[in-house]
């Protein structure tokens, strides 16, 4: 499965996803994402993300899912 690199632009409650590239090896994808974060002047709310998925559809579905809550903190832990 490939590693995809996306630029995420948050416009209110809607996320706009733009696929930048993909790699077969994590190290290459990670290095490219770090380079893009370092060299790109991202406006507030924008992000560069790397995601491991079977295809672009799955990658975009995973990126659009809300983050899972961390149940290991708080009063009930």
N, C-alpha and C positions, 0 to 999 in steps of 0.2 A: 504494500500500500504506500502511496506517495505522501509526502509532506507538502502541504499547500501554505503559501504565504499570502495573507489578505491585508488590505488596508480597510479599516473599519471607520466610517464616519457616522457619528451619532447626531441625528437631526431630530430633536425632541424624543419621542418614544420609538422612532424608527431608526434602524441601523441600515446604512448603505454599505454593502460589501463589494469590494473590488479585488478580484484575484490578480495578484502580481505575477506569481510564478509558482512552480512546483519542483520538488527534488525527490530523488529516491533514497537519499541518505540524510539522516537527521543532522549530522554535523554540518553538512553543506547548507541545509535549510536554516539551521540556527545561526550560522555565521552570516548568511545573507540578511536574515531578519535583524540581527544586531547592527549590521552595517547600515541598513535602511533606516533604522531608528536613530542612529547616530548622525547620518548625513541628510536626512529629510527634515525640513522644518514643518512639523505637524502642528496644526492648530489645536487649541484645547478641545478635548473630547474625541480626537482622532487617535487611532492606535494601529500598530503593525502587529499582527498575530500569526503564529505558526500553528497549524493544526494537522493532525494525522488522521486521514480518512480514506475510505475505499474509493471515493470519487468526489467530484466538486459538489454534487447535490448533498451528500452526507456532510461534507465540510461546512457548507453554508447552513445546513440545518443545525449542526452542533454550535456554530458561532452565534446563531440567533436564539439559542436556548438561554433562559435566565440562569445566572449562577446559582448553584445549589447552596442552601443554607448550611452553615457550620454548626452542628448540634453539640459540639464539644465545649461550647462556652455558654455562659449565662447561668441563671439560677438553677436550671434543671440538670445541670451537669454534675 
